[in-house]
Amino acid sequence: KTWPEAKAWVAERAGKEQKVEHTVGVLRQFLVEPFVPHPQDTEYYININSVRDGDWILFTHEGGVDVGDVDAKAEKLLIPVDLAQYPSNEEIAATLLKKVPEGVHNVLVDFITRLYAVYVDCQFTYLEINPL
């Protein structure tokens, strides 16, 4: 979208109640970034969402507009409520990054770990980045 189109999209939603699955809230802050041309096979998808037993991290090597049924194809990792049981970097890579080239595992594991820390620190209940 163009910058004017993006501003119009935000204006339609800002300060208004929105529903994502079972969560309802008012959107007050938006991040908009410019499009950077890149190969589609370098797009990823990540979702973190809270449930009673902890937080699910869903990751798939296919991001973008045509991500499709994420629940059906994403790799999933449950982070338990007790963060003393937080998975190791190796566990994160082995569980979530099975279909991602090994050359980017370290960068993605670092990103996922830091993103999860922000998720917890800011008390999010849902976060989605597409494409990553």
N, C-alpha and C positions, 0 to 999 in steps of 0.2 A: 504494500500500500504506500501511497505517497504520504508526506508529512501532514498535509491538510486532511487526508482521509483518516489517518491515525488519530489526529486531534478530534475529529468528529466522532470516531468510535469511542474514544475515552469520554467525551462530553455526554454521550448517550448513556453511559454507565456510571460515571462518577457521582458519588453521593447518593446512589440509589441502591436499594436492596437487590442482591443477586443471589441465586441459588446454584450451588455446585453439588450434585448428588444430594446428600442429606444436610449439608451445611448451608445456612443462610446468613448473610452479613452484608454490610455496606462497604463498597469499595471506595477507598479514599486516596490510595497511592497506586501509581502505575509506573512501570518501567517500559520505555520505548527505545529500541535501538535500531540503528540503520541496518539495512540488509547488506551482507557481505557475500558476494558470489563465492560458491564453494561446491565441491562435488556432493551429490545427495548421499553417497555412501559414507560420508563423515558426519551425518546428522544422527544424534542420539535422542532418547526421550528418558526423562526421569520424573518420578512422582513419589512424594513422601506423604503418607496419610496416617493419622492416628486412629487406633482402635483400642479397645479395652485392655488387651494384652501387651500393647506396645505401639511401635510405629513400623508400618510397612514401607519398604523402599522397593519401588518397581522400576526396572531399567530395561530398555530395549535398544538394540543396535539400529533400529529403524525409527527415526524421528521425522518431523515435518508434517506437512498438511495431510498426507496419506498414511498417518500412523496406524489407523485402523483400530481393531479391538485390542487395546493394550492389555486388559485383564487376561486375555487368552494367550498372548504371546510374550509378555514380559517375564523376565527373570525376577524372582521375588525373594526378599530377605526381611524377616521380622526382627526388629531390634527390640529386645524385651524391656519392660519398664525398668528393671534393675540394670542400670548402665554399667555395672561391674561386669556384666556379661557381654559387653560390646564386642562385636566380632573383630578379629585381627584383619590387617590389610590383605593377607593371603585369603582369608575366608570371604571377604568382600569381593575380591577379584574372581575367586573360584565360583562364587554363587551368582554374581550379577554380570560378569564380563565374559562369559563363555563364548560369545559370538563376536567379540571385539578383538582386533589385532593386539597381540601382546605388547607391541611397541608403545601403545598408549595406556596400558594398564596402570602404571604408576601415577600418571597425571590424573586419570579418571578416579582412581581410588582416593587420591589426595583431595580432589574436588568433591567427591561424594562425602567424605569425612567432614570436610569444612562446611559443606552445605547442610549436613545433618546437624552440626553444632549450631549453626545460625537458626535452623528450624527449631531446635530445642530452646536456645536462648531467647528467641522471640515468641515462644509459646504458640507456634503455628499449629493448626490442626490439618492443614492441607497445603501442599506446594507442588506445582507442576512446572517443568521447563520443557518446552517443545518448540523448536528443536534446541538441543544442547550442542 
